[in-house]
Amino acid sequence: MAKTDNITHYVCDRCAADAYLAANSAASADWREVERYDQYGSRASRLLCKACTDAYKQLAAKQDAEFQQFMAKKE
Ligand SMILES: [Zn+2]
């Protein structure tokens, strides 16, 4: 097909990787919008490619574990 409608341009907020993908394509599922609250309660939303999503999951898992440890201390 020479012309395809409904293409979305994805750009990773972390590494600047980009892709032009159809909304229902399998590759579009690799991109994730992640949300995070900082210490002041401000919400940040970022679009991440597959590689950065995998790296973010590791970071989030580490932070989850640290939060659980923090909550377990009763001093
Ligand atoms: Zn990326």
PDB file of the backbone (N, CA, C, O) and the ligand in Angstrom, with CONECT records:
HET     ZN  A 101       1
ATOM      1  N   MET A   1       0.854  -1.190   0.000  1.00  0.00           N
ATOM      2  CA  MET A   1       0.000   0.000   0.000  1.00  0.00           C
ATOM      3  C   MET A   1       0.892   1.242   0.000  1.00  0.00           C
ATOM      4  O   MET A   1       1.765   1.397   0.854  1.00  0.00           O
ATOM      5  N   ALA A   2       0.662   2.093  -0.942  1.00  0.00           N
ATOM      6  CA  ALA A   2       1.512   3.277  -1.068  1.00  0.00           C
ATOM      7  C   ALA A   2       1.168   4.353  -0.053  1.00  0.00           C
ATOM      8  O   ALA A   2       2.015   5.164   0.322  1.00  0.00           O
ATOM      9  N   LYS A   3      -0.062   4.351   0.381  1.00  0.00           N
ATOM     10  CA  LYS A   3      -0.476   5.384   1.332  1.00  0.00           C
ATOM     11  C   LYS A   3      -1.190   4.727   2.505  1.00  0.00           C
ATOM     12  O   LYS A   3      -2.107   3.927   2.321  1.00  0.00           O
ATOM     13  N   THR A   4      -0.750   5.082   3.729  1.00  0.00           N
ATOM     14  CA  THR A   4      -1.376   4.516   4.922  1.00  0.00           C
ATOM     15  C   THR A   4      -1.852   5.650   5.822  1.00  0.00           C
ATOM     16  O   THR A   4      -1.076   6.542   6.166  1.00  0.00           O
ATOM     17  N   ASP A   5      -3.096   5.618   6.194  1.00  0.00           N
ATOM     18  CA  ASP A   5      -3.653   6.640   7.081  1.00  0.00           C
ATOM     19  C   ASP A   5      -3.472   6.231   8.551  1.00  0.00           C
ATOM     20  O   ASP A   5      -3.127   5.090   8.859  1.00  0.00           O
ATOM     21  N   ASN A   6      -3.712   7.183   9.431  1.00  0.00           N
ATOM     22  CA  ASN A   6      -3.708   6.941  10.881  1.00  0.00           C
ATOM     23  C   ASN A   6      -2.383   6.393  11.409  1.00  0.00           C
ATOM     24  O   ASN A   6      -2.334   5.401  12.135  1.00  0.00           O
ATOM     25  N   ILE A   7      -1.320   7.078  11.015  1.00  0.00           N
ATOM     26  CA  ILE A   7       0.014   6.731  11.519  1.00  0.00           C
ATOM     27  C   ILE A   7       0.359   7.697  12.663  1.00  0.00           C
ATOM     28  O   ILE A   7       0.147   8.905  12.556  1.00  0.00           O
ATOM     29  N   THR A   8       0.893   7.141  13.753  1.00  0.00           N
ATOM     30  CA  THR A   8       1.318   7.962  14.882  1.00  0.00           C
ATOM     31  C   THR A   8       2.839   7.988  14.951  1.00  0.00           C
ATOM     32  O   THR A   8       3.503   6.959  14.823  1.00  0.00           O
ATOM     33  N   HIS A   9       3.374   9.191  15.156  1.00  0.00           N
ATOM     34  CA  HIS A   9       4.829   9.329  15.302  1.00  0.00           C
ATOM     35  C   HIS A   9       5.176   9.223  16.787  1.00  0.00           C
ATOM     36  O   HIS A   9       4.796  10.085  17.579  1.00  0.00           O
ATOM     37  N   TYR A  10       5.891   8.174  17.160  1.00  0.00           N
ATOM     38  CA  TYR A  10       6.316   7.962  18.542  1.00  0.00           C
ATOM     39  C   TYR A  10       7.755   8.453  18.686  1.00  0.00           C
ATOM     40  O   TYR A  10       8.606   8.152  17.849  1.00  0.00           O
ATOM     41  N   VAL A  11       8.021   9.212  19.753  1.00  0.00           N
ATOM     42  CA  VAL A  11       9.389   9.635  20.072  1.00  0.00           C
ATOM     43  C   VAL A  11       9.625   9.357  21.548  1.00  0.00           C
ATOM     44  O   VAL A  11       8.884   9.841  22.404  1.00  0.00           O
ATOM     45  N   CYS A  12      10.648   8.584  21.843  1.00  0.00           N
ATOM     46  CA  CYS A  12      10.956   8.237  23.236  1.00  0.00           C
ATOM     47  C   CYS A  12      11.461   9.480  23.975  1.00  0.00           C
ATOM     48  O   CYS A  12      12.362  10.170  23.497  1.00  0.00           O
ATOM     49  N   ASP A  13      10.870   9.762  25.152  1.00  0.00           N
ATOM     50  CA  ASP A  13      11.287  10.927  25.942  1.00  0.00           C
ATOM     51  C   ASP A  13      12.658  10.727  26.579  1.00  0.00           C
ATOM     52  O   ASP A  13      13.272  11.687  27.044  1.00  0.00           O
ATOM     53  N   ARG A  14      13.141   9.488  26.602  1.00  0.00           N
ATOM     54  CA  ARG A  14      14.433   9.227  27.258  1.00  0.00           C
ATOM     55  C   ARG A  14      15.576   9.177  26.259  1.00  0.00           C
ATOM     56  O   ARG A  14      16.582   9.863  26.441  1.00  0.00           O
ATOM     57  N   CYS A  15      15.441   8.371  25.198  1.00  0.00           N
ATOM     58  CA  CYS A  15      16.576   8.169  24.287  1.00  0.00           C
ATOM     59  C   CYS A  15      16.341   8.764  22.897  1.00  0.00           C
ATOM     60  O   CYS A  15      17.218   8.704  22.035  1.00  0.00           O
ATOM     61  N   ALA A  16      15.158   9.337  22.687  1.00  0.00           N
ATOM     62  CA  ALA A  16      14.820  10.005  21.430  1.00  0.00           C
ATOM     63  C   ALA A  16      14.648   9.056  20.246  1.00  0.00           C
ATOM     64  O   ALA A  16      14.574   9.506  19.103  1.00  0.00           O
ATOM     65  N   ALA A  17      14.585   7.750  20.504  1.00  0.00           N
ATOM     66  CA  ALA A  17      14.262   6.802  19.428  1.00  0.00           C
ATOM     67  C   ALA A  17      12.874   7.160  18.909  1.00  0.00           C
ATOM     68  O   ALA A  17      12.022   7.615  19.673  1.00  0.00           O
ATOM     69  N   ASP A  18      12.645   6.958  17.615  1.00  0.00           N
ATOM     70  CA  ASP A  18      11.320   7.276  17.097  1.00  0.00           C
ATOM     71  C   ASP A  18      10.842   6.226  16.106  1.00  0.00           C
ATOM     72  O   ASP A  18      11.630   5.451  15.564  1.00  0.00           O
ATOM     73  N   ALA A  19       9.538   6.220  15.882  1.00  0.00           N
ATOM     74  CA  ALA A  19       8.931   5.251  14.969  1.00  0.00           C
ATOM     75  C   ALA A  19       7.598   5.803  14.500  1.00  0.00           C
ATOM     76  O   ALA A  19       6.889   6.485  15.240  1.00  0.00           O
ATOM     77  N   TYR A  20       7.275   5.492  13.254  1.00  0.00           N
ATOM     78  CA  TYR A  20       5.967   5.842  12.707  1.00  0.00           C
ATOM     79  C   TYR A  20       5.155   4.555  12.661  1.00  0.00           C
ATOM     80  O   TYR A  20       5.485   3.638  11.909  1.00  0.00           O
ATOM     81  N   LEU A  21       4.102   4.483  13.456  1.00  0.00           N
ATOM     82  CA  LEU A  21       3.373   3.224  13.597  1.00  0.00           C
ATOM     83  C   LEU A  21       1.873   3.417  13.437  1.00  0.00           C
ATOM     84  O   LEU A  21       1.307   4.429  13.853  1.00  0.00           O
ATOM     85  N   ALA A  22       1.242   2.418  12.823  1.00  0.00           N
ATOM     86  CA  ALA A  22      -0.215   2.412  12.744  1.00  0.00           C
ATOM     87  C   ALA A  22      -0.761   2.119  14.139  1.00  0.00           C
ATOM     88  O   ALA A  22      -0.153   1.385  14.917  1.00  0.00           O
ATOM     89  N   ALA A  23      -1.912   2.704  14.437  1.00  0.00           N
ATOM     90  CA  ALA A  23      -2.483   2.596  15.781  1.00  0.00           C
ATOM     91  C   ALA A  23      -2.700   1.152  16.220  1.00  0.00           C
ATOM     92  O   ALA A  23      -2.557   0.835  17.401  1.00  0.00           O
ATOM     93  N   ASN A  24      -3.039   0.284  15.286  1.00  0.00           N
ATOM     94  CA  ASN A  24      -3.343  -1.102  15.673  1.00  0.00           C
ATOM     95  C   ASN A  24      -2.171  -2.047  15.400  1.00  0.00           C
ATOM     96  O   ASN A  24      -2.350  -3.265  15.431  1.00  0.00           O
ATOM     97  N   SER A  25      -0.981  -1.514  15.136  1.00  0.00           N
ATOM     98  CA  SER A  25       0.158  -2.380  14.835  1.00  0.00           C
ATOM     99  C   SER A  25       0.701  -3.018  16.116  1.00  0.00           C
ATOM    100  O   SER A  25       0.577  -2.457  17.205  1.00  0.00           O
ATOM    101  N   ALA A  26       1.294  -4.179  15.968  1.00  0.00           N
ATOM    102  CA  ALA A  26       1.858  -4.883  17.122  1.00  0.00           C
ATOM    103  C   ALA A  26       2.975  -4.052  17.755  1.00  0.00           C
ATOM    104  O   ALA A  26       3.128  -4.042  18.976  1.00  0.00           O
ATOM    105  N   ALA A  27       3.754  -3.355  16.923  1.00  0.00           N
ATOM    106  CA  ALA A  27       4.895  -2.586  17.444  1.00  0.00           C
ATOM    107  C   ALA A  27       4.450  -1.417  18.326  1.00  0.00           C
ATOM    108  O   ALA A  27       5.198  -0.983  19.201  1.00  0.00           O
ATOM    109  N   SER A  28       3.236  -0.907  18.101  1.00  0.00           N
ATOM    110  CA  SER A  28       2.786   0.222  18.927  1.00  0.00           C
ATOM    111  C   SER A  28       2.594  -0.202  20.381  1.00  0.00           C
ATOM    112  O   SER A  28       2.638   0.634  21.283  1.00  0.00           O
ATOM    113  N   ALA A  29       2.381  -1.506  20.611  1.00  0.00           N
ATOM    114  CA  ALA A  29       2.211  -2.010  21.980  1.00  0.00           C
ATOM    115  C   ALA A  29       3.522  -1.996  22.752  1.00  0.00           C
ATOM    116  O   ALA A  29       3.521  -2.111  23.978  1.00  0.00           O
ATOM    117  N   ASP A  30       4.654  -1.854  22.037  1.00  0.00           N
ATOM    118  CA  ASP A  30       5.953  -1.804  22.707  1.00  0.00           C
ATOM    119  C   ASP A  30       6.203  -0.462  23.387  1.00  0.00           C
ATOM    120  O   ASP A  30       7.078  -0.345  24.245  1.00  0.00           O
ATOM    121  N   TRP A  31       5.434   0.541  22.999  1.00  0.00           N
ATOM    122  CA  TRP A  31       5.632   1.881  23.563  1.00  0.00           C
ATOM    123  C   TRP A  31       4.717   2.059  24.766  1.00  0.00           C
ATOM    124  O   TRP A  31       3.544   1.689  24.732  1.00  0.00           O
ATOM    125  N   ARG A  32       5.278   2.638  25.843  1.00  0.00           N
ATOM    126  CA  ARG A  32       4.505   2.794  27.063  1.00  0.00           C
ATOM    127  C   ARG A  32       4.545   4.232  27.563  1.00  0.00           C
ATOM    128  O   ARG A  32       5.571   4.910  27.507  1.00  0.00           O
ATOM    129  N   GLU A  33       3.398   4.666  28.049  1.00  0.00           N
ATOM    130  CA  GLU A  33       3.310   5.948  28.727  1.00  0.00           C
ATOM    131  C   GLU A  33       3.415   5.634  30.214  1.00  0.00           C
ATOM    132  O   GLU A  33       2.530   4.995  30.782  1.00  0.00           O
ATOM    133  N   VAL A  34       4.494   6.082  30.843  1.00  0.00           N
ATOM    134  CA  VAL A  34       4.658   5.807  32.272  1.00  0.00           C
ATOM    135  C   VAL A  34       4.400   7.086  33.064  1.00  0.00           C
ATOM    136  O   VAL A  34       4.665   8.192  32.594  1.00  0.00           O
ATOM    137  N   GLU A  35       3.876   6.910  34.280  1.00  0.00           N
ATOM    138  CA  GLU A  35       3.587   8.040  35.150  1.00  0.00           C
ATOM    139  C   GLU A  35       4.326   7.857  36.460  1.00  0.00           C
ATOM    140  O   GLU A  35       4.477   6.742  36.960  1.00  0.00           O
ATOM    141  N   ARG A  36       4.782   8.969  37.001  1.00  0.00           N
ATOM    142  CA  ARG A  36       5.528   8.909  38.243  1.00  0.00           C
ATOM    143  C   ARG A  36       5.256  10.171  39.055  1.00  0.00           C
ATOM    144  O   ARG A  36       5.131  11.264  38.501  1.00  0.00           O
ATOM    145  N   TYR A  37       5.168  10.008  40.371  1.00  0.00           N
ATOM    146  CA  TYR A  37       4.980  11.146  41.262  1.00  0.00           C
ATOM    147  C   TYR A  37       6.296  11.445  41.953  1.00  0.00           C
ATOM    148  O   TYR A  37       6.934  10.539  42.491  1.00  0.00           O
ATOM    149  N   ASP A  38       6.707  12.696  41.947  1.00  0.00           N
ATOM    150  CA  ASP A  38       7.951  13.051  42.630  1.00  0.00           C
ATOM    151  C   ASP A  38       7.666  13.334  44.105  1.00  0.00           C
ATOM    152  O   ASP A  38       6.533  13.183  44.563  1.00  0.00           O
ATOM    153  N   GLN A  39       8.695  13.744  44.843  1.00  0.00           N
ATOM    154  CA  GLN A  39       8.548  13.939  46.290  1.00  0.00           C
ATOM    155  C   GLN A  39       7.547  15.032  46.651  1.00  0.00           C
ATOM    156  O   GLN A  39       7.062  15.068  47.782  1.00  0.00           O
ATOM    157  N   TYR A  40       7.233  15.907  45.729  1.00  0.00           N
ATOM    158  CA  TYR A  40       6.285  16.984  46.011  1.00  0.00           C
ATOM    159  C   TYR A  40       4.870  16.641  45.548  1.00  0.00           C
ATOM    160  O   TYR A  40       3.958  17.458  45.676  1.00  0.00           O
ATOM    161  N   GLY A  41       4.687  15.434  45.012  1.00  0.00           N
ATOM    162  CA  GLY A  41       3.376  15.007  44.550  1.00  0.00           C
ATOM    163  C   GLY A  41       3.057  15.438  43.133  1.00  0.00           C
ATOM    164  O   GLY A  41       1.924  15.295  42.673  1.00  0.00           O
ATOM    165  N   SER A  42       4.053  15.965  42.443  1.00  0.00           N
ATOM    166  CA  SER A  42       3.837  16.367  41.050  1.00  0.00           C
ATOM    167  C   SER A  42       3.917  15.143  40.143  1.00  0.00           C
ATOM    168  O   SER A  42       4.841  14.336  40.241  1.00  0.00           O
ATOM    169  N   ARG A  43       2.934  15.025  39.266  1.00  0.00           N
ATOM    170  CA  ARG A  43       2.882  13.871  38.377  1.00  0.00           C
ATOM    171  C   ARG A  43       3.618  14.169  37.081  1.00  0.00           C
ATOM    172  O   ARG A  43       3.395  15.203  36.452  1.00  0.00           O
ATOM    173  N   ALA A  44       4.492  13.260  36.690  1.00  0.00           N
ATOM    174  CA  ALA A  44       5.196  13.384  35.412  1.00  0.00           C
ATOM    175  C   ALA A  44       4.777  12.218  34.539  1.00  0.00           C
ATOM    176  O   ALA A  44       4.690  11.084  35.008  1.00  0.00           O
ATOM    177  N   SER A  45       4.517  12.494  33.273  1.00  0.00           N
ATOM    178  CA  SER A  45       4.141  11.454  32.328  1.00  0.00           C
ATOM    179  C   SER A  45       5.158  11.441  31.199  1.00  0.00           C
ATOM    180  O   SER A  45       5.476  12.488  30.634  1.00  0.00           O
ATOM    181  N   ARG A  46       5.677  10.248  30.863  1.00  0.00           N
ATOM    182  CA  ARG A  46       6.699  10.147  29.828  1.00  0.00           C
ATOM    183  C   ARG A  46       6.380   8.990  28.892  1.00  0.00           C
ATOM    184  O   ARG A  46       5.865   7.953  29.311  1.00  0.00           O
ATOM    185  N   LEU A  47       6.697   9.190  27.613  1.00  0.00           N
ATOM    186  CA  LEU A  47       6.541   8.125  26.628  1.00  0.00           C
ATOM    187  C   LEU A  47       7.884   7.426  26.454  1.00  0.00           C
ATOM    188  O   LEU A  47       8.897   8.079  26.204  1.00  0.00           O
ATOM    189  N   LEU A  48       7.897   6.097  26.584  1.00  0.00           N
ATOM    190  CA  LEU A  48       9.149   5.350  26.504  1.00  0.00           C
ATOM    191  C   LEU A  48       9.075   4.254  25.444  1.00  0.00           C
ATOM    192  O   LEU A  48       8.040   3.612  25.260  1.00  0.00           O
ATOM    193  N   CYS A  49      10.204   4.055  24.749  1.00  0.00           N
ATOM    194  CA  CYS A  49      10.321   2.960  23.784  1.00  0.00           C
ATOM    195  C   CYS A  49      10.459   1.644  24.558  1.00  0.00           C
ATOM    196  O   CYS A  49      10.491   1.648  25.788  1.00  0.00           O
ATOM    197  N   LYS A  50      10.540   0.533  23.846  1.00  0.00           N
ATOM    198  CA  LYS A  50      10.584  -0.774  24.518  1.00  0.00           C
ATOM    199  C   LYS A  50      11.813  -0.921  25.410  1.00  0.00           C
ATOM    200  O   LYS A  50      11.706  -1.376  26.549  1.00  0.00           O
ATOM    201  N   ALA A  51      12.983  -0.534  24.893  1.00  0.00           N
ATOM    202  CA  ALA A  51      14.223  -0.683  25.665  1.00  0.00           C
ATOM    203  C   ALA A  51      14.182   0.181  26.927  1.00  0.00           C
ATOM    204  O   ALA A  51      14.592  -0.265  27.998  1.00  0.00           O
ATOM    205  N   CYS A  52      13.690   1.417  26.802  1.00  0.00           N
ATOM    206  CA  CYS A  52      13.627   2.311  27.960  1.00  0.00           C
ATOM    207  C   CYS A  52      12.530   1.867  28.927  1.00  0.00           C
ATOM    208  O   CYS A  52      12.664   2.058  30.135  1.00  0.00           O
ATOM    209  N   THR A  53      11.445   1.278  28.411  1.00  0.00           N
ATOM    210  CA  THR A  53      10.405   0.737  29.290  1.00  0.00           C
ATOM    211  C   THR A  53      10.979  -0.385  30.139  1.00  0.00           C
ATOM    212  O   THR A  53      10.698  -0.469  31.335  1.00  0.00           O
ATOM    213  N   ASP A  54      11.792  -1.257  29.521  1.00  0.00           N
ATOM    214  CA  ASP A  54      12.417  -2.345  30.274  1.00  0.00           C
ATOM    215  C   ASP A  54      13.339  -1.786  31.355  1.00  0.00           C
ATOM    216  O   ASP A  54      13.341  -2.277  32.484  1.00  0.00           O
ATOM    217  N   ALA A  55      14.121  -0.764  31.018  1.00  0.00           N
ATOM    218  CA  ALA A  55      15.019  -0.141  32.000  1.00  0.00           C
ATOM    219  C   ALA A  55      14.206   0.534  33.102  1.00  0.00           C
ATOM    220  O   ALA A  55      14.579   0.480  34.274  1.00  0.00           O
ATOM    221  N   TYR A  56      13.089   1.173  32.725  1.00  0.00           N
ATOM    222  CA  TYR A  56      12.248   1.849  33.721  1.00  0.00           C
ATOM    223  C   TYR A  56      11.622   0.843  34.683  1.00  0.00           C
ATOM    224  O   TYR A  56      11.492   1.117  35.876  1.00  0.00           O
ATOM    225  N   LYS A  57      11.230  -0.330  34.158  1.00  0.00           N
ATOM    226  CA  LYS A  57      10.642  -1.354  35.032  1.00  0.00           C
ATOM    227  C   LYS A  57      11.634  -1.787  36.100  1.00  0.00           C
ATOM    228  O   LYS A  57      11.251  -2.018  37.247  1.00  0.00           O
ATOM    229  N   GLN A  58      12.919  -1.901  35.729  1.00  0.00           N
ATOM    230  CA  GLN A  58      13.949  -2.265  36.714  1.00  0.00           C
ATOM    231  C   GLN A  58      14.087  -1.176  37.772  1.00  0.00           C
ATOM    232  O   GLN A  58      14.185  -1.464  38.964  1.00  0.00           O
ATOM    233  N   LEU A  59      14.092   0.079  37.321  1.00  0.00           N
ATOM    234  CA  LEU A  59      14.179   1.196  38.262  1.00  0.00           C
ATOM    235  C   LEU A  59      12.969   1.198  39.189  1.00  0.00           C
ATOM    236  O   LEU A  59      13.113   1.348  40.402  1.00  0.00           O
ATOM    237  N   ALA A  60      11.775   1.030  38.620  1.00  0.00           N
ATOM    238  CA  ALA A  60      10.546   1.066  39.412  1.00  0.00           C
ATOM    239  C   ALA A  60      10.507  -0.086  40.415  1.00  0.00           C
ATOM    240  O   ALA A  60      10.041   0.089  41.541  1.00  0.00           O
ATOM    241  N   ALA A  61      10.998  -1.272  40.009  1.00  0.00           N
ATOM    242  CA  ALA A  61      11.019  -2.425  40.914  1.00  0.00           C
ATOM    243  C   ALA A  61      11.945  -2.142  42.095  1.00  0.00           C
ATOM    244  O   ALA A  61      11.631  -2.485  43.235  1.00  0.00           O
ATOM    245  N   LYS A  62      13.096  -1.508  41.810  1.00  0.00           N
ATOM    246  CA  LYS A  62      14.049  -1.158  42.866  1.00  0.00           C
ATOM    247  C   LYS A  62      13.419  -0.144  43.828  1.00  0.00           C
ATOM    248  O   LYS A  62      13.544  -0.268  45.046  1.00  0.00           O
ATOM    249  N   GLN A  63      12.744   0.854  43.263  1.00  0.00           N
ATOM    250  CA  GLN A  63      12.113   1.871  44.093  1.00  0.00           C
ATOM    251  C   GLN A  63      10.951   1.285  44.893  1.00  0.00           C
ATOM    252  O   GLN A  63      10.724   1.685  46.035  1.00  0.00           O
ATOM    253  N   ASP A  64      10.213   0.338  44.302  1.00  0.00           N
ATOM    254  CA  ASP A  64       9.130  -0.342  45.023  1.00  0.00           C
ATOM    255  C   ASP A  64       9.689  -1.067  46.243  1.00  0.00           C
ATOM    256  O   ASP A  64       9.127  -0.993  47.336  1.00  0.00           O
ATOM    257  N   ALA A  65      10.816  -1.777  46.041  1.00  0.00           N
ATOM    258  CA  ALA A  65      11.432  -2.535  47.132  1.00  0.00           C
ATOM    259  C   ALA A  65      11.907  -1.589  48.230  1.00  0.00           C
ATOM    260  O   ALA A  65      11.742  -1.882  49.414  1.00  0.00           O
ATOM    261  N   GLU A  66      12.493  -0.457  47.847  1.00  0.00           N
ATOM    262  CA  GLU A  66      12.966   0.516  48.832  1.00  0.00           C
ATOM    263  C   GLU A  66      11.804   1.115  49.613  1.00  0.00           C
ATOM    264  O   GLU A  66      11.919   1.377  50.811  1.00  0.00           O
ATOM    265  N   PHE A  67      10.690   1.328  48.932  1.00  0.00           N
ATOM    266  CA  PHE A  67       9.518   1.872  49.616  1.00  0.00           C
ATOM    267  C   PHE A  67       8.960   0.862  50.617  1.00  0.00           C
ATOM    268  O   PHE A  67       8.549   1.227  51.718  1.00  0.00           O
ATOM    269  N   GLN A  68       8.950  -0.416  50.221  1.00  0.00           N
ATOM    270  CA  GLN A  68       8.476  -1.462  51.136  1.00  0.00           C
ATOM    271  C   GLN A  68       9.370  -1.535  52.367  1.00  0.00           C
ATOM    272  O   GLN A  68       8.886  -1.685  53.489  1.00  0.00           O
ATOM    273  N   GLN A  69      10.681  -1.429  52.150  1.00  0.00           N
ATOM    274  CA  GLN A  69      11.627  -1.424  53.278  1.00  0.00           C
ATOM    275  C   GLN A  69      11.381  -0.215  54.167  1.00  0.00           C
ATOM    276  O   GLN A  69      11.372  -0.328  55.392  1.00  0.00           O
ATOM    277  N   PHE A  70      11.183   0.933  53.550  1.00  0.00           N
ATOM    278  CA  PHE A  70      10.917   2.168  54.291  1.00  0.00           C
ATOM    279  C   PHE A  70       9.686   2.016  55.165  1.00  0.00           C
ATOM    280  O   PHE A  70       9.687   2.419  56.328  1.00  0.00           O
ATOM    281  N   MET A  71       8.636   1.433  54.602  1.00  0.00           N
ATOM    282  CA  MET A  71       7.382   1.290  55.346  1.00  0.00           C
ATOM    283  C   MET A  71       7.475   0.248  56.450  1.00  0.00           C
ATOM    284  O   MET A  71       6.723   0.307  57.423  1.00  0.00           O
ATOM    285  N   ALA A  72       8.397  -0.711  56.308  1.00  0.00           N
ATOM    286  CA  ALA A  72       8.534  -1.781  57.288  1.00  0.00           C
ATOM    287  C   ALA A  72       9.247  -1.323  58.548  1.00  0.00           C
ATOM    288  O   ALA A  72       9.113  -1.952  59.598  1.00  0.00           O
ATOM    289  N   LYS A  73      10.006  -0.230  58.459  1.00  0.00           N
ATOM    290  CA  LYS A  73      10.737   0.271  59.620  1.00  0.00           C
ATOM    291  C   LYS A  73       9.793   1.037  60.542  1.00  0.00           C
ATOM    292  O   LYS A  73       9.022   1.889  60.101  1.00  0.00           O
ATOM    293  N   LYS A  74       9.873   0.712  61.835  1.00  0.00           N
ATOM    294  CA  LYS A  74       8.950   1.348  62.772  1.00  0.00           C
ATOM    295  C   LYS A  74       9.701   2.199  63.787  1.00  0.00           C
ATOM    296  O   LYS A  74       9.178   2.459  64.870  1.00  0.00           O
ATOM    297  N   GLU A  75      10.899   2.633  63.468  1.00  0.00           N
ATOM    298  CA  GLU A  75      11.701   3.421  64.412  1.00  0.00           C
ATOM    299  C   GLU A  75      11.248   4.864  64.445  1.00  0.00           C
ATOM    300  O   GLU A  75      11.811   5.672  65.184  1.00  0.00           O
TER     301      GLU A  75
HETATM  302 ZN    ZN A 101      13.990   5.005  24.623  1.00  0.00          ZN2+
END
